[in-house]
Amino acid sequence: MEPTAAIIDSQSVKGAASVPAASRGFDGGKKINGRRRHVITDSLLGLLLMVLVTAGNITDRQAARVLLPQLHTVQEDHPRVGAG
């Protein structure tokens, strides 16, 4: 089966004291100071397609601007993902 649709989502993770402040951010919605994992998964099988770790204050929309062009470049074997 070839993936034809994908879902992007994120999870905020509290940053440890050893994590540099430059790579942390405050997620106001969840009241967490740390990092955020943004993932793109295949909507049919749930297979992981891409991951991006950012500061906690980066939104899904901002991460998608980075992830989606890379997904189209990397996923040459699956050109239908995200088309249309």
C-alpha positions in Angstrom: 0.0 0.0 0.0 1.2 3.4 -0.9 0.5 6.4 1.5 -1.8 9.0 0.0 -2.7 11.1 3.0 -0.8 12.2 6.1 -1.5 13.8 9.5 0.7 16.3 11.3 0.6 16.6 15.1 2.8 17.6 17.9 3.6 16.8 21.5 5.1 19.2 24.1 7.8 17.8 26.4 9.1 19.5 29.5 12.8 20.5 29.2 15.3 19.3 31.7 17.6 21.8 33.5 20.5 20.4 31.4 18.7 21.4 28.1 20.1 24.7 26.8 17.7 27.6 27.1 18.2 28.5 23.4 16.5 25.2 22.3 13.6 25.5 24.7 10.5 27.6 24.4 7.2 28.1 26.4 4.1 26.4 25.2 1.4 28.7 26.5 -1.4 26.3 25.8 0.0 23.6 28.0 2.1 25.7 30.3 5.2 23.8 29.5 8.7 25.2 29.1 10.6 22.8 26.9 10.6 21.3 23.4 8.0 20.1 20.9 8.0 17.0 18.7 6.2 17.5 15.4 5.5 14.3 13.5 3.9 13.5 10.2 2.3 10.0 10.0 0.6 8.1 7.2 -3.2 8.3 8.0 -4.0 4.8 6.8 -1.3 2.7 8.5 0.0 5.2 11.1 3.6 4.8 9.8 6.0 7.6 10.8 7.0 9.7 7.8 8.9 12.6 9.3 9.9 14.1 12.7 11.0 17.6 13.6 12.1 18.7 17.2 11.7 22.4 17.9 11.5 24.8 20.8 8.1 24.6 22.7 6.9 27.9 21.3 6.9 26.8 17.6 3.3 26.1 16.4 2.2 23.2 14.1 1.7 25.7 11.4 5.3 27.0 11.6 6.7 23.5 11.7 4.5 22.4 8.7 6.2 25.2 6.7 9.5 23.3 7.2 8.3 19.7 7.2 6.0 19.7 4.1 8.5 20.9 1.5 11.0 18.3 2.9 8.4 15.6 2.8 7.8 16.2 -0.9 11.5 16.1 -1.5 12.2 13.0 0.5 9.1 11.1 -0.5 9.8 10.8 -4.2 8.7 7.2 -3.9 5.3 8.4 -2.7 4.4 11.4 -4.8 0.7 11.3 -3.9 1.2 12.3 -0.2 -0.1 15.8 0.2 -1.1 16.2 -3.4 -4.3 18.1 -3.9 
